[in-house]
Amino acid sequence: VSLPFAYFGASTGGACALSAAAVEKPFAVVVRGGRPDMATGLEKVKAPVLMLVGSLDEVVIQLNQKAYRELKCEKELKLIEGATHLFEE
């Protein structure tokens, strides 16, 4: 039986989730405070991608914006107000 699956990655794990999604075709991908700039094959990702980034994590916001532009799939980049990189708040 083949069941739908999704990937979730945080920090550098976000790059792993996106790189795997370029090959395995999950139902969806969620990246939290991730480093999608380190992913390979962003243009091959077909699953919807949700990128969550802390509004106080300026460097990671820029890295996510760059990767966002490279993704050709359905995508959304959401800033979490008042959050830092690890969402410790």
N, C-alpha and C positions, 0 to 999 in steps of 0.2 A: 504494500500500500504506500503510495506516495502522498505525503502530507505537505502542505505549504509551510514554509519556514521564513524567518526574518533574521537579519543580523543587527546586533547592537554593538557599538564600539565606543569606548571612552578614551580620551587623550590619544596616544599613539595607536591604540586599538581601533580607533576610527578609521585609520588608514588601512588596517587589516580588513575591517568589515567591508570597506568600499572596494578594495582590491579583490576580495573573494566574490563580491557581488558582480564584478565584471566577468567572472567565470561561471559561477554556480547558479545565477538567476533566482535570487530569493523573492519572496512576496513583497518585502520592504526592507529599508535600511534606516536605522536611527544612529546618528553620531552625536555624542555629547561632549562638548569641549574638546573636540577632536582635532587631529592634524591631517585633514584630508589631502593636504599638499604633498604628503608622503606616499599617497596611494598611486598605484599603477592602473592604467586602463580606465580612467574616469569616463572617457567618452564611450565605453562599452557597457556601462551600467544602464540597465533598462528598468529596474525596479524604482518605485518612488523613494526619494531620499528626504529625510527630515534631519536638518542640522540644528543643534541647540548649542548656543554659545553665550557665556556670561557677558553682560554688557560692559563689565569692567575689565575684560580680558582683551585688550586692544590688539595685541599682536595676533592672537588666535582668530579674532574677528576678521582681520585682513587675510589670513591664510584661508579661512573658510569662504570668504567672498571670491577669492581667486579660483578655488576649486569649484564653487557654485557656478561660475561662468563656464567652466570646462564641462560640467555635467550636461548631457543632452536629454536626460530623462525628466519626468515630473519631479519637482524639487521645491523645498521650502527652507529658508534660513530664518530662524527665530532667535532673537536676542532675549535672554532672561534677565530682566531688569535687576540690577544690584548684585548680580552673581559674578564671582571670580572664576578662575579656570577650573577648579575642582568642585564648584558649587557648594562650598562649605557652609554658606549662609543658610 
